[in-house]
Amino acid sequence: MEIRHDDLSGKDVQDLLTRHLQTCALHSPPENVFALDLDSLRAPEVTFWTVWQQEVLLGCGALKEIAPGHGEIKSMHTCQHQRGKGVAACMVEFIINEAMRRHYQRLSLETGSMAAFAPAHKLYQKFGFSECPPFGDYRLDPHSLFMTLRLAR
């Protein structure tokens, strides 16, 4: 698997992000979908990557700086037919390493609290993330689960 910095211009990448937004909307109320659209992913505080096997797109993920020393994992998505092959774990490990390279002290995320998001909860727990209160602009909500990881200096 190869992780590439991505400018979001490719049709296959845009299609993947459309599926990501649709998946979020399928499992969360509209006011609780915090996934970023294409324009938001192009913001200067966001870095977006895709995961490839040769020329086959496997998944994506992003890192958003929400405060000095604090990053947020965004837009984690694995293509349906690639799930269970370690794509998401590869991306999470990459983002954690990038956050440490940037000298962040903390890396956080918001995901759905519903059963459909259980595989994501398990993945993040495997990397040492634990539940936390809302951070940044988020508010306490029964449809959201907030997680954070303290990064070693």
Phi and psi in radians as a Rosetta constraint file:
Dihedral C 1 N 2 CA 2 C 2 CIRCULARHARMONIC -2.137 0.35
Dihedral N 2 CA 2 C 2 N 3 CIRCULARHARMONIC 2.279 0.35
Dihedral C 2 N 3 CA 3 C 3 CIRCULARHARMONIC -1.760 0.35
Dihedral N 3 CA 3 C 3 N 4 CIRCULARHARMONIC 2.248 0.35
Dihedral C 3 N 4 CA 4 C 4 CIRCULARHARMONIC -2.158 0.35
Dihedral N 4 CA 4 C 4 N 5 CIRCULARHARMONIC 2.394 0.35
Dihedral C 4 N 5 CA 5 C 5 CIRCULARHARMONIC -1.101 0.35
Dihedral N 5 CA 5 C 5 N 6 CIRCULARHARMONIC 2.392 0.35
Dihedral C 5 N 6 CA 6 C 6 CIRCULARHARMONIC -2.269 0.35
Dihedral N 6 CA 6 C 6 N 7 CIRCULARHARMONIC 2.451 0.35
Dihedral C 6 N 7 CA 7 C 7 CIRCULARHARMONIC -1.658 0.35
Dihedral N 7 CA 7 C 7 N 8 CIRCULARHARMONIC 0.093 0.35
Dihedral C 7 N 8 CA 8 C 8 CIRCULARHARMONIC 1.144 0.35
Dihedral N 8 CA 8 C 8 N 9 CIRCULARHARMONIC 0.367 0.35
Dihedral C 8 N 9 CA 9 C 9 CIRCULARHARMONIC -1.599 0.35
Dihedral N 9 CA 9 C 9 N 10 CIRCULARHARMONIC -0.321 0.35
Dihedral C 9 N 10 CA 10 C 10 CIRCULARHARMONIC -1.309 0.35
Dihedral N 10 CA 10 C 10 N 11 CIRCULARHARMONIC 2.454 0.35
Dihedral C 10 N 11 CA 11 C 11 CIRCULARHARMONIC -1.075 0.35
Dihedral N 11 CA 11 C 11 N 12 CIRCULARHARMONIC -0.702 0.35
Dihedral C 11 N 12 CA 12 C 12 CIRCULARHARMONIC -1.125 0.35
Dihedral N 12 CA 12 C 12 N 13 CIRCULARHARMONIC -0.645 0.35
Dihedral C 12 N 13 CA 13 C 13 CIRCULARHARMONIC -1.206 0.35
Dihedral N 13 CA 13 C 13 N 14 CIRCULARHARMONIC -0.767 0.35
Dihedral C 13 N 14 CA 14 C 14 CIRCULARHARMONIC -1.090 0.35
Dihedral N 14 CA 14 C 14 N 15 CIRCULARHARMONIC -0.695 0.35
Dihedral C 14 N 15 CA 15 C 15 CIRCULARHARMONIC -1.110 0.35
Dihedral N 15 CA 15 C 15 N 16 CIRCULARHARMONIC -0.703 0.35
Dihedral C 15 N 16 CA 16 C 16 CIRCULARHARMONIC -1.089 0.35
Dihedral N 16 CA 16 C 16 N 17 CIRCULARHARMONIC -0.746 0.35
Dihedral C 16 N 17 CA 17 C 17 CIRCULARHARMONIC -1.200 0.35
Dihedral N 17 CA 17 C 17 N 18 CIRCULARHARMONIC -0.580 0.35
Dihedral C 17 N 18 CA 18 C 18 CIRCULARHARMONIC -1.090 0.35
Dihedral N 18 CA 18 C 18 N 19 CIRCULARHARMONIC -0.770 0.35
Dihedral C 18 N 19 CA 19 C 19 CIRCULARHARMONIC -1.108 0.35
Dihedral N 19 CA 19 C 19 N 20 CIRCULARHARMONIC -0.664 0.35
Dihedral C 19 N 20 CA 20 C 20 CIRCULARHARMONIC -1.053 0.35
Dihedral N 20 CA 20 C 20 N 21 CIRCULARHARMONIC -0.845 0.35
Dihedral C 20 N 21 CA 21 C 21 CIRCULARHARMONIC -1.107 0.35
Dihedral N 21 CA 21 C 21 N 22 CIRCULARHARMONIC -0.687 0.35
Dihedral C 21 N 22 CA 22 C 22 CIRCULARHARMONIC -1.118 0.35
Dihedral N 22 CA 22 C 22 N 23 CIRCULARHARMONIC -0.726 0.35
Dihedral C 22 N 23 CA 23 C 23 CIRCULARHARMONIC -1.099 0.35
Dihedral N 23 CA 23 C 23 N 24 CIRCULARHARMONIC -0.781 0.35
Dihedral C 23 N 24 CA 24 C 24 CIRCULARHARMONIC -1.060 0.35
Dihedral N 24 CA 24 C 24 N 25 CIRCULARHARMONIC -0.768 0.35
Dihedral C 24 N 25 CA 25 C 25 CIRCULARHARMONIC -1.164 0.35
Dihedral N 25 CA 25 C 25 N 26 CIRCULARHARMONIC -0.524 0.35
Dihedral C 25 N 26 CA 26 C 26 CIRCULARHARMONIC -1.185 0.35
Dihedral N 26 CA 26 C 26 N 27 CIRCULARHARMONIC -0.590 0.35
Dihedral C 26 N 27 CA 27 C 27 CIRCULARHARMONIC -1.881 0.35
Dihedral N 27 CA 27 C 27 N 28 CIRCULARHARMONIC -0.072 0.35
Dihedral C 27 N 28 CA 28 C 28 CIRCULARHARMONIC -2.341 0.35
Dihedral N 28 CA 28 C 28 N 29 CIRCULARHARMONIC 2.581 0.35
Dihedral C 28 N 29 CA 29 C 29 CIRCULARHARMONIC -1.083 0.35
Dihedral N 29 CA 29 C 29 N 30 CIRCULARHARMONIC 2.622 0.35
Dihedral C 29 N 30 CA 30 C 30 CIRCULARHARMONIC -0.916 0.35
Dihedral N 30 CA 30 C 30 N 31 CIRCULARHARMONIC -0.674 0.35
Dihedral C 30 N 31 CA 31 C 31 CIRCULARHARMONIC -1.292 0.35
Dihedral N 31 CA 31 C 31 N 32 CIRCULARHARMONIC -0.103 0.35
Dihedral C 31 N 32 CA 32 C 32 CIRCULARHARMONIC -1.988 0.35
Dihedral N 32 CA 32 C 32 N 33 CIRCULARHARMONIC 0.294 0.35
Dihedral C 32 N 33 CA 33 C 33 CIRCULARHARMONIC -1.681 0.35
Dihedral N 33 CA 33 C 33 N 34 CIRCULARHARMONIC 1.883 0.35
Dihedral C 33 N 34 CA 34 C 34 CIRCULARHARMONIC -1.839 0.35
Dihedral N 34 CA 34 C 34 N 35 CIRCULARHARMONIC 0.201 0.35
Dihedral C 34 N 35 CA 35 C 35 CIRCULARHARMONIC -1.135 0.35
Dihedral N 35 CA 35 C 35 N 36 CIRCULARHARMONIC 2.498 0.35
Dihedral C 35 N 36 CA 36 C 36 CIRCULARHARMONIC -1.484 0.35
Dihedral N 36 CA 36 C 36 N 37 CIRCULARHARMONIC 2.430 0.35
Dihedral C 36 N 37 CA 37 C 37 CIRCULARHARMONIC -1.455 0.35
Dihedral N 37 CA 37 C 37 N 38 CIRCULARHARMONIC 3.119 0.35
Dihedral C 37 N 38 CA 38 C 38 CIRCULARHARMONIC -0.988 0.35
Dihedral N 38 CA 38 C 38 N 39 CIRCULARHARMONIC -0.814 0.35
Dihedral C 38 N 39 CA 39 C 39 CIRCULARHARMONIC -1.096 0.35
Dihedral N 39 CA 39 C 39 N 40 CIRCULARHARMONIC -0.723 0.35
Dihedral C 39 N 40 CA 40 C 40 CIRCULARHARMONIC -1.153 0.35
Dihedral N 40 CA 40 C 40 N 41 CIRCULARHARMONIC -0.604 0.35
Dihedral C 40 N 41 CA 41 C 41 CIRCULARHARMONIC -1.233 0.35
Dihedral N 41 CA 41 C 41 N 42 CIRCULARHARMONIC -0.293 0.35
Dihedral C 41 N 42 CA 42 C 42 CIRCULARHARMONIC -1.576 0.35
Dihedral N 42 CA 42 C 42 N 43 CIRCULARHARMONIC 0.003 0.35
Dihedral C 42 N 43 CA 43 C 43 CIRCULARHARMONIC -1.089 0.35
Dihedral N 43 CA 43 C 43 N 44 CIRCULARHARMONIC 2.612 0.35
Dihedral C 43 N 44 CA 44 C 44 CIRCULARHARMONIC -1.062 0.35
Dihedral N 44 CA 44 C 44 N 45 CIRCULARHARMONIC -0.455 0.35
Dihedral C 44 N 45 CA 45 C 45 CIRCULARHARMONIC -1.498 0.35
Dihedral N 45 CA 45 C 45 N 46 CIRCULARHARMONIC 0.057 0.35
Dihedral C 45 N 46 CA 46 C 46 CIRCULARHARMONIC -2.036 0.35
Dihedral N 46 CA 46 C 46 N 47 CIRCULARHARMONIC 2.348 0.35
Dihedral C 46 N 47 CA 47 C 47 CIRCULARHARMONIC -2.039 0.35
Dihedral N 47 CA 47 C 47 N 48 CIRCULARHARMONIC 2.280 0.35
Dihedral C 47 N 48 CA 48 C 48 CIRCULARHARMONIC -2.065 0.35
Dihedral N 48 CA 48 C 48 N 49 CIRCULARHARMONIC 2.384 0.35
Dihedral C 48 N 49 CA 49 C 49 CIRCULARHARMONIC -2.268 0.35
Dihedral N 49 CA 49 C 49 N 50 CIRCULARHARMONIC 2.707 0.35
Dihedral C 49 N 50 CA 50 C 50 CIRCULARHARMONIC -2.129 0.35
Dihedral N 50 CA 50 C 50 N 51 CIRCULARHARMONIC 2.712 0.35
Dihedral C 50 N 51 CA 51 C 51 CIRCULARHARMONIC -1.954 0.35
Dihedral N 51 CA 51 C 51 N 52 CIRCULARHARMONIC 2.297 0.35
Dihedral C 51 N 52 CA 52 C 52 CIRCULARHARMONIC -2.268 0.35
Dihedral N 52 CA 52 C 52 N 53 CIRCULARHARMONIC 2.660 0.35
Dihedral C 52 N 53 CA 53 C 53 CIRCULARHARMONIC -2.148 0.35
Dihedral N 53 CA 53 C 53 N 54 CIRCULARHARMONIC 1.835 0.35
Dihedral C 53 N 54 CA 54 C 54 CIRCULARHARMONIC 0.940 0.35
Dihedral N 54 CA 54 C 54 N 55 CIRCULARHARMONIC -2.022 0.35
Dihedral C 54 N 55 CA 55 C 55 CIRCULARHARMONIC -1.873 0.35
Dihedral N 55 CA 55 C 55 N 56 CIRCULARHARMONIC 0.335 0.35
Dihedral C 55 N 56 CA 56 C 56 CIRCULARHARMONIC -1.751 0.35
Dihedral N 56 CA 56 C 56 N 57 CIRCULARHARMONIC 2.108 0.35
Dihedral C 56 N 57 CA 57 C 57 CIRCULARHARMONIC -1.284 0.35
Dihedral N 57 CA 57 C 57 N 58 CIRCULARHARMONIC 2.210 0.35
Dihedral C 57 N 58 CA 58 C 58 CIRCULARHARMONIC -1.847 0.35
Dihedral N 58 CA 58 C 58 N 59 CIRCULARHARMONIC -0.581 0.35
Dihedral C 58 N 59 CA 59 C 59 CIRCULARHARMONIC 3.123 0.35
Dihedral N 59 CA 59 C 59 N 60 CIRCULARHARMONIC -3.014 0.35
Dihedral C 59 N 60 CA 60 C 60 CIRCULARHARMONIC -2.697 0.35
Dihedral N 60 CA 60 C 60 N 61 CIRCULARHARMONIC 2.950 0.35
Dihedral C 60 N 61 CA 61 C 61 CIRCULARHARMONIC -2.959 0.35
Dihedral N 61 CA 61 C 61 N 62 CIRCULARHARMONIC 2.823 0.35
Dihedral C 61 N 62 CA 62 C 62 CIRCULARHARMONIC -2.498 0.35
Dihedral N 62 CA 62 C 62 N 63 CIRCULARHARMONIC 2.798 0.35
Dihedral C 62 N 63 CA 63 C 63 CIRCULARHARMONIC -2.236 0.35
Dihedral N 63 CA 63 C 63 N 64 CIRCULARHARMONIC 2.163 0.35
Dihedral C 63 N 64 CA 64 C 64 CIRCULARHARMONIC -2.003 0.35
Dihedral N 64 CA 64 C 64 N 65 CIRCULARHARMONIC 2.260 0.35
Dihedral C 64 N 65 CA 65 C 65 CIRCULARHARMONIC -1.444 0.35
Dihedral N 65 CA 65 C 65 N 66 CIRCULARHARMONIC 2.048 0.35
Dihedral C 65 N 66 CA 66 C 66 CIRCULARHARMONIC -1.782 0.35
Dihedral N 66 CA 66 C 66 N 67 CIRCULARHARMONIC -0.284 0.35
Dihedral C 66 N 67 CA 67 C 67 CIRCULARHARMONIC -2.883 0.35
Dihedral N 67 CA 67 C 67 N 68 CIRCULARHARMONIC 2.796 0.35
Dihedral C 67 N 68 CA 68 C 68 CIRCULARHARMONIC -0.976 0.35
Dihedral N 68 CA 68 C 68 N 69 CIRCULARHARMONIC 2.187 0.35
Dihedral C 68 N 69 CA 69 C 69 CIRCULARHARMONIC 1.413 0.35
Dihedral N 69 CA 69 C 69 N 70 CIRCULARHARMONIC 0.083 0.35
Dihedral C 69 N 70 CA 70 C 70 CIRCULARHARMONIC -2.350 0.35
Dihedral N 70 CA 70 C 70 N 71 CIRCULARHARMONIC 2.069 0.35
Dihedral C 70 N 71 CA 71 C 71 CIRCULARHARMONIC -1.961 0.35
Dihedral N 71 CA 71 C 71 N 72 CIRCULARHARMONIC 2.799 0.35
Dihedral C 71 N 72 CA 72 C 72 CIRCULARHARMONIC -2.249 0.35
Dihedral N 72 CA 72 C 72 N 73 CIRCULARHARMONIC 2.295 0.35
Dihedral C 72 N 73 CA 73 C 73 CIRCULARHARMONIC -1.322 0.35
Dihedral N 73 CA 73 C 73 N 74 CIRCULARHARMONIC 2.277 0.35
Dihedral C 73 N 74 CA 74 C 74 CIRCULARHARMONIC -2.318 0.35
Dihedral N 74 CA 74 C 74 N 75 CIRCULARHARMONIC 2.782 0.35
Dihedral C 74 N 75 CA 75 C 75 CIRCULARHARMONIC 0.924 0.35
Dihedral N 75 CA 75 C 75 N 76 CIRCULARHARMONIC 0.669 0.35
Dihedral C 75 N 76 CA 76 C 76 CIRCULARHARMONIC -1.327 0.35
Dihedral N 76 CA 76 C 76 N 77 CIRCULARHARMONIC 2.130 0.35
Dihedral C 76 N 77 CA 77 C 77 CIRCULARHARMONIC -2.692 0.35
Dihedral N 77 CA 77 C 77 N 78 CIRCULARHARMONIC 2.380 0.35
Dihedral C 77 N 78 CA 78 C 78 CIRCULARHARMONIC -2.019 0.35
Dihedral N 78 CA 78 C 78 N 79 CIRCULARHARMONIC 2.372 0.35
Dihedral C 78 N 79 CA 79 C 79 CIRCULARHARMONIC -0.950 0.35
Dihedral N 79 CA 79 C 79 N 80 CIRCULARHARMONIC 2.434 0.35
Dihedral C 79 N 80 CA 80 C 80 CIRCULARHARMONIC -0.872 0.35
Dihedral N 80 CA 80 C 80 N 81 CIRCULARHARMONIC -0.840 0.35
Dihedral C 80 N 81 CA 81 C 81 CIRCULARHARMONIC -1.361 0.35
Dihedral N 81 CA 81 C 81 N 82 CIRCULARHARMONIC 0.003 0.35
Dihedral C 81 N 82 CA 82 C 82 CIRCULARHARMONIC -1.903 0.35
Dihedral N 82 CA 82 C 82 N 83 CIRCULARHARMONIC 0.003 0.35
Dihedral C 82 N 83 CA 83 C 83 CIRCULARHARMONIC -1.189 0.35
Dihedral N 83 CA 83 C 83 N 84 CIRCULARHARMONIC 2.567 0.35
Dihedral C 83 N 84 CA 84 C 84 CIRCULARHARMONIC 1.468 0.35
Dihedral N 84 CA 84 C 84 N 85 CIRCULARHARMONIC 0.135 0.35
Dihedral C 84 N 85 CA 85 C 85 CIRCULARHARMONIC -1.912 0.35
Dihedral N 85 CA 85 C 85 N 86 CIRCULARHARMONIC 0.131 0.35
Dihedral C 85 N 86 CA 86 C 86 CIRCULARHARMONIC 1.576 0.35
Dihedral N 86 CA 86 C 86 N 87 CIRCULARHARMONIC 0.164 0.35
Dihedral C 86 N 87 CA 87 C 87 CIRCULARHARMONIC -1.106 0.35
Dihedral N 87 CA 87 C 87 N 88 CIRCULARHARMONIC -0.883 0.35
Dihedral C 87 N 88 CA 88 C 88 CIRCULARHARMONIC -1.118 0.35
Dihedral N 88 CA 88 C 88 N 89 CIRCULARHARMONIC -0.720 0.35
Dihedral C 88 N 89 CA 89 C 89 CIRCULARHARMONIC -1.077 0.35
Dihedral N 89 CA 89 C 89 N 90 CIRCULARHARMONIC -0.704 0.35
Dihedral C 89 N 90 CA 90 C 90 CIRCULARHARMONIC -1.051 0.35
Dihedral N 90 CA 90 C 90 N 91 CIRCULARHARMONIC -0.773 0.35
Dihedral C 90 N 91 CA 91 C 91 CIRCULARHARMONIC -1.200 0.35
Dihedral N 91 CA 91 C 91 N 92 CIRCULARHARMONIC -0.749 0.35
Dihedral C 91 N 92 CA 92 C 92 CIRCULARHARMONIC -1.071 0.35
Dihedral N 92 CA 92 C 92 N 93 CIRCULARHARMONIC -0.792 0.35
Dihedral C 92 N 93 CA 93 C 93 CIRCULARHARMONIC -1.053 0.35
Dihedral N 93 CA 93 C 93 N 94 CIRCULARHARMONIC -0.734 0.35
Dihedral C 93 N 94 CA 94 C 94 CIRCULARHARMONIC -1.070 0.35
Dihedral N 94 CA 94 C 94 N 95 CIRCULARHARMONIC -0.799 0.35
Dihedral C 94 N 95 CA 95 C 95 CIRCULARHARMONIC -1.155 0.35
Dihedral N 95 CA 95 C 95 N 96 CIRCULARHARMONIC -0.703 0.35
Dihedral C 95 N 96 CA 96 C 96 CIRCULARHARMONIC -1.038 0.35
Dihedral N 96 CA 96 C 96 N 97 CIRCULARHARMONIC -0.806 0.35
Dihedral C 96 N 97 CA 97 C 97 CIRCULARHARMONIC -1.097 0.35
Dihedral N 97 CA 97 C 97 N 98 CIRCULARHARMONIC -0.686 0.35
Dihedral C 97 N 98 CA 98 C 98 CIRCULARHARMONIC -1.157 0.35
Dihedral N 98 CA 98 C 98 N 99 CIRCULARHARMONIC -0.713 0.35
Dihedral C 98 N 99 CA 99 C 99 CIRCULARHARMONIC -1.076 0.35
Dihedral N 99 CA 99 C 99 N 100 CIRCULARHARMONIC -0.709 0.35
Dihedral C 99 N 100 CA 100 C 100 CIRCULARHARMONIC -1.178 0.35
Dihedral N 100 CA 100 C 100 N 101 CIRCULARHARMONIC -0.692 0.35
Dihedral C 100 N 101 CA 101 C 101 CIRCULARHARMONIC -1.055 0.35
Dihedral N 101 CA 101 C 101 N 102 CIRCULARHARMONIC -0.592 0.35
Dihedral C 101 N 102 CA 102 C 102 CIRCULARHARMONIC -1.433 0.35
Dihedral N 102 CA 102 C 102 N 103 CIRCULARHARMONIC -0.001 0.35
Dihedral C 102 N 103 CA 103 C 103 CIRCULARHARMONIC 1.164 0.35
Dihedral N 103 CA 103 C 103 N 104 CIRCULARHARMONIC 0.542 0.35
Dihedral C 103 N 104 CA 104 C 104 CIRCULARHARMONIC -1.221 0.35
Dihedral N 104 CA 104 C 104 N 105 CIRCULARHARMONIC 2.538 0.35
Dihedral C 104 N 105 CA 105 C 105 CIRCULARHARMONIC -1.616 0.35
Dihedral N 105 CA 105 C 105 N 106 CIRCULARHARMONIC -0.338 0.35
Dihedral C 105 N 106 CA 106 C 106 CIRCULARHARMONIC -2.560 0.35
Dihedral N 106 CA 106 C 106 N 107 CIRCULARHARMONIC 2.504 0.35
Dihedral C 106 N 107 CA 107 C 107 CIRCULARHARMONIC -2.247 0.35
Dihedral N 107 CA 107 C 107 N 108 CIRCULARHARMONIC 2.194 0.35
Dihedral C 107 N 108 CA 108 C 108 CIRCULARHARMONIC -2.220 0.35
Dihedral N 108 CA 108 C 108 N 109 CIRCULARHARMONIC 3.002 0.35
Dihedral C 108 N 109 CA 109 C 109 CIRCULARHARMONIC -2.786 0.35
Dihedral N 109 CA 109 C 109 N 110 CIRCULARHARMONIC 2.781 0.35
Dihedral C 109 N 110 CA 110 C 110 CIRCULARHARMONIC -2.143 0.35
Dihedral N 110 CA 110 C 110 N 111 CIRCULARHARMONIC 2.348 0.35
Dihedral C 110 N 111 CA 111 C 111 CIRCULARHARMONIC -2.485 0.35
Dihedral N 111 CA 111 C 111 N 112 CIRCULARHARMONIC 2.972 0.35
Dihedral C 111 N 112 CA 112 C 112 CIRCULARHARMONIC -1.198 0.35
Dihedral N 112 CA 112 C 112 N 113 CIRCULARHARMONIC 2.640 0.35
Dihedral C 112 N 113 CA 113 C 113 CIRCULARHARMONIC -1.627 0.35
Dihedral N 113 CA 113 C 113 N 114 CIRCULARHARMONIC -0.141 0.35
Dihedral C 113 N 114 CA 114 C 114 CIRCULARHARMONIC -1.315 0.35
Dihedral N 114 CA 114 C 114 N 115 CIRCULARHARMONIC 2.890 0.35
Dihedral C 114 N 115 CA 115 C 115 CIRCULARHARMONIC -0.996 0.35
Dihedral N 115 CA 115 C 115 N 116 CIRCULARHARMONIC -0.557 0.35
Dihedral C 115 N 116 CA 116 C 116 CIRCULARHARMONIC -1.064 0.35
Dihedral N 116 CA 116 C 116 N 117 CIRCULARHARMONIC -0.381 0.35
Dihedral C 116 N 117 CA 117 C 117 CIRCULARHARMONIC -1.700 0.35
Dihedral N 117 CA 117 C 117 N 118 CIRCULARHARMONIC 0.087 0.35
Dihedral C 117 N 118 CA 118 C 118 CIRCULARHARMONIC -0.973 0.35
Dihedral N 118 CA 118 C 118 N 119 CIRCULARHARMONIC -0.716 0.35
Dihedral C 118 N 119 CA 119 C 119 CIRCULARHARMONIC -1.057 0.35
Dihedral N 119 CA 119 C 119 N 120 CIRCULARHARMONIC -0.622 0.35
Dihedral C 119 N 120 CA 120 C 120 CIRCULARHARMONIC -1.168 0.35
Dihedral N 120 CA 120 C 120 N 121 CIRCULARHARMONIC -0.757 0.35
Dihedral C 120 N 121 CA 121 C 121 CIRCULARHARMONIC -1.000 0.35
Dihedral N 121 CA 121 C 121 N 122 CIRCULARHARMONIC -0.813 0.35
Dihedral C 121 N 122 CA 122 C 122 CIRCULARHARMONIC -1.097 0.35
Dihedral N 122 CA 122 C 122 N 123 CIRCULARHARMONIC -0.738 0.35
Dihedral C 122 N 123 CA 123 C 123 CIRCULARHARMONIC -1.044 0.35
Dihedral N 123 CA 123 C 123 N 124 CIRCULARHARMONIC -0.885 0.35
Dihedral C 123 N 124 CA 124 C 124 CIRCULARHARMONIC -1.163 0.35
Dihedral N 124 CA 124 C 124 N 125 CIRCULARHARMONIC -0.653 0.35
Dihedral C 124 N 125 CA 125 C 125 CIRCULARHARMONIC -1.077 0.35
Dihedral N 125 CA 125 C 125 N 126 CIRCULARHARMONIC -0.648 0.35
Dihedral C 125 N 126 CA 126 C 126 CIRCULARHARMONIC -1.029 0.35
Dihedral N 126 CA 126 C 126 N 127 CIRCULARHARMONIC -0.545 0.35
Dihedral C 126 N 127 CA 127 C 127 CIRCULARHARMONIC -1.602 0.35
Dihedral N 127 CA 127 C 127 N 128 CIRCULARHARMONIC 0.079 0.35
Dihedral C 127 N 128 CA 128 C 128 CIRCULARHARMONIC 1.703 0.35
Dihedral N 128 CA 128 C 128 N 129 CIRCULARHARMONIC 0.060 0.35
Dihedral C 128 N 129 CA 129 C 129 CIRCULARHARMONIC -1.213 0.35
Dihedral N 129 CA 129 C 129 N 130 CIRCULARHARMONIC 2.519 0.35
Dihedral C 129 N 130 CA 130 C 130 CIRCULARHARMONIC -2.311 0.35
Dihedral N 130 CA 130 C 130 N 131 CIRCULARHARMONIC 2.770 0.35
Dihedral C 130 N 131 CA 131 C 131 CIRCULARHARMONIC -1.083 0.35
Dihedral N 131 CA 131 C 131 N 132 CIRCULARHARMONIC 2.576 0.35
Dihedral C 131 N 132 CA 132 C 132 CIRCULARHARMONIC -2.580 0.35
Dihedral N 132 CA 132 C 132 N 133 CIRCULARHARMONIC 2.953 0.35
Dihedral C 132 N 133 CA 133 C 133 CIRCULARHARMONIC -1.221 0.35
Dihedral N 133 CA 133 C 133 N 134 CIRCULARHARMONIC 2.919 0.35
Dihedral C 133 N 134 CA 134 C 134 CIRCULARHARMONIC -0.987 0.35
Dihedral N 134 CA 134 C 134 N 135 CIRCULARHARMONIC 2.592 0.35
Dihedral C 134 N 135 CA 135 C 135 CIRCULARHARMONIC -2.244 0.35
Dihedral N 135 CA 135 C 135 N 136 CIRCULARHARMONIC 2.949 0.35
Dihedral C 135 N 136 CA 136 C 136 CIRCULARHARMONIC 0.978 0.35
Dihedral N 136 CA 136 C 136 N 137 CIRCULARHARMONIC -2.284 0.35
Dihedral C 136 N 137 CA 137 C 137 CIRCULARHARMONIC -1.598 0.35
Dihedral N 137 CA 137 C 137 N 138 CIRCULARHARMONIC 0.042 0.35
Dihedral C 137 N 138 CA 138 C 138 CIRCULARHARMONIC -1.250 0.35
Dihedral N 138 CA 138 C 138 N 139 CIRCULARHARMONIC 2.725 0.35
Dihedral C 138 N 139 CA 139 C 139 CIRCULARHARMONIC -2.176 0.35
Dihedral N 139 CA 139 C 139 N 140 CIRCULARHARMONIC 2.676 0.35
Dihedral C 139 N 140 CA 140 C 140 CIRCULARHARMONIC -1.000 0.35
Dihedral N 140 CA 140 C 140 N 141 CIRCULARHARMONIC 2.295 0.35
Dihedral C 140 N 141 CA 141 C 141 CIRCULARHARMONIC -2.701 0.35
Dihedral N 141 CA 141 C 141 N 142 CIRCULARHARMONIC 2.414 0.35
Dihedral C 141 N 142 CA 142 C 142 CIRCULARHARMONIC -1.192 0.35
Dihedral N 142 CA 142 C 142 N 143 CIRCULARHARMONIC -0.271 0.35
Dihedral C 142 N 143 CA 143 C 143 CIRCULARHARMONIC -1.599 0.35
Dihedral N 143 CA 143 C 143 N 144 CIRCULARHARMONIC -0.091 0.35
Dihedral C 143 N 144 CA 144 C 144 CIRCULARHARMONIC -2.018 0.35
Dihedral N 144 CA 144 C 144 N 145 CIRCULARHARMONIC 2.526 0.35
Dihedral C 144 N 145 CA 145 C 145 CIRCULARHARMONIC -2.100 0.35
Dihedral N 145 CA 145 C 145 N 146 CIRCULARHARMONIC 2.232 0.35
Dihedral C 145 N 146 CA 146 C 146 CIRCULARHARMONIC -1.884 0.35
Dihedral N 146 CA 146 C 146 N 147 CIRCULARHARMONIC 2.387 0.35
Dihedral C 146 N 147 CA 147 C 147 CIRCULARHARMONIC -2.385 0.35
Dihedral N 147 CA 147 C 147 N 148 CIRCULARHARMONIC 2.659 0.35
Dihedral C 147 N 148 CA 148 C 148 CIRCULARHARMONIC -2.528 0.35
Dihedral N 148 CA 148 C 148 N 149 CIRCULARHARMONIC 2.769 0.35
Dihedral C 148 N 149 CA 149 C 149 CIRCULARHARMONIC -2.372 0.35
Dihedral N 149 CA 149 C 149 N 150 CIRCULARHARMONIC 2.141 0.35
Dihedral C 149 N 150 CA 150 C 150 CIRCULARHARMONIC -1.380 0.35
Dihedral N 150 CA 150 C 150 N 151 CIRCULARHARMONIC 2.290 0.35
Dihedral C 150 N 151 CA 151 C 151 CIRCULARHARMONIC -1.764 0.35
Dihedral N 151 CA 151 C 151 N 152 CIRCULARHARMONIC 2.416 0.35
Dihedral C 151 N 152 CA 152 C 152 CIRCULARHARMONIC -1.191 0.35
Dihedral N 152 CA 152 C 152 N 153 CIRCULARHARMONIC 2.510 0.35
